[in-house]
Amino acid sequence: MSKAPIIDGIMKYISEKNSLFCTPGHKGGRGFSNSKMGKKLYENIIKMDLTEVDGLDNLHAPVGIIKEAEDRLRDLYGSKKSYFLVNGSTSGNLAMIFSCFNEGDKIIVERNCHRSIFNGIILRKLNPIYVKNYFDKNINASLSIDEEYFLKVIQENKDAKGIILTYPNYYGVCSDLKNIIKVAKKYKMKVLVDSAHGAHFGISEGLPQSAVKLGADMVVMSSHKTLPSFTQTAYLHLCGDIEESKVDFYVSSFLSTSPSYMLMSSMDYARNYLEDRGKRDYDNLVELCIKYSKKISKINGLHVLNSEDLSINGKRLEFDATRFVINVEDGCSGFKLYEYLKENNIQPEMCDDRNVVLICSPFDGELQLQNLYKTLKNCNIIKINDNKNQFMNLPDIPEIRFAPYEVLNLKSEKVKIEDSLGKAVKKELVPYPPGIPIIMPGEIINQEIIDCIINFIKAGITVLGIENQGRDTIIEVVSEN
């Protein structure tokens, strides 16, 4: 019998998972079922698979319906110009970097950035100064940048051309972006923000403010992560004093020449939804999430993080209230709680060894949250016990021998981890979770990094970039011959 593995696999998955606390934000199509516009999109989506025919428009040179839609997007967020991205936030991050920086520029970069940022740094041949994220031992997770340390880095690198930040991070935690931008402007540094998880920010007073309104020069948002929009869709906002024609060129360069009208239609709908019902629905969602956060936190062994749990050097951090970060007590495993939820047909977004992250959107109503609460309440704490659970800190940022782009053209060799001391690594090594690089290309392996990798392996955490994990661990390094 002829089969279609992807279709069959998806159908099996959606028949089993009735609660999706993960991306995309439309939550299995529920985001299109509660309005006339959404139903129109849902019922005609296959017919919308069109190309740039007469009567429509061209994303690479919009003058008609696409231009009108992007202008409405601009007006909603308050940017100078906004773009639809059909290649996701990755294309937006690359367009931002190429539009704002030239080869050889020094930039300050948050270490906890998406891999597309690091790829853009390599492709544009930039010289990065990395800023380590603050790791909270109480919840065993990375919160945000240490602002005092970050401002010190700015003072020591006043010749940097710009700063790249993530706002918020995967845990929904936000840095004090307003203050960082204020300091950056003092030294004429451009501020680029990967706000992939913040497309809904600013629509409700119960949420953090949008990076656009806080004064960033360019901002990327993944509309699909929190809004009713299809996977692979994103917005790019131009806000600062950057040459528009240059941004137009790079946006076009990093987008497909055959952009999908299905994707663009969903982005236009997400914007329409925010204008029409966004404030009311997000006000209600925030209230609902706070209510169930408190209920879940009363369950033995579990605590849902809130803004009172999140501070660095005594300064409170803003937090996305629509994100459940369920922290398990010492001796319990976030991995095991994640598996328990999946076994009960609830799909979280991600987990680490002490936390499970679930993303809510306005299309998760009381029914879904009630089901989540009941499922967690029925969890036997013994099922998620794990004596291997331990605190995992990341090492300090190591010394740089080569710029990341230089490493690309250098010969490499593979060595055992014990023979890697003092060598420059060829590619990044990333424990997942938390997904923050231990070491980046061109940086020098020291004993602290070797010990850290060994500890992650012993804890059963995957370290991306190494071979033979758990036996004769192999690392690819720059050849000295």
Beta strands, then each sheet from edge to edge (+ up, - down):
strand 1: 19-21
strand 2: 81-85
strand 3: 106-110
strand 4: 127-131
strand 5: 133-136
strand 6: 141-145
strand 7: 162-166
strand 8: 173-174
strand 9: 190-194
strand 10: 218-221
strand 11: 234-238
strand 12: 302-304
strand 13: 311-312
strand 14: 315-316
strand 15: 318-319
strand 16: 323-328
strand 17: 346-348
strand 18: 350-351
strand 19: 355-359
strand 20: 412-416
strand 21: 430-432
strand 22: 462-464
strand 23: 466-467
strand 24: 474-478
sheet 1: 1+ 17+
sheet 2: 2+ 11- 10+ 9+ 7+ 3+ 4+
sheet 3: 5+ 6-
sheet 4: 8+ 15-
sheet 5: 12+ 16- 19+ 18-
sheet 6: 13+ 14-
sheet 7: 20+ 24- 23+
sheet 8: 21+ 22-
end
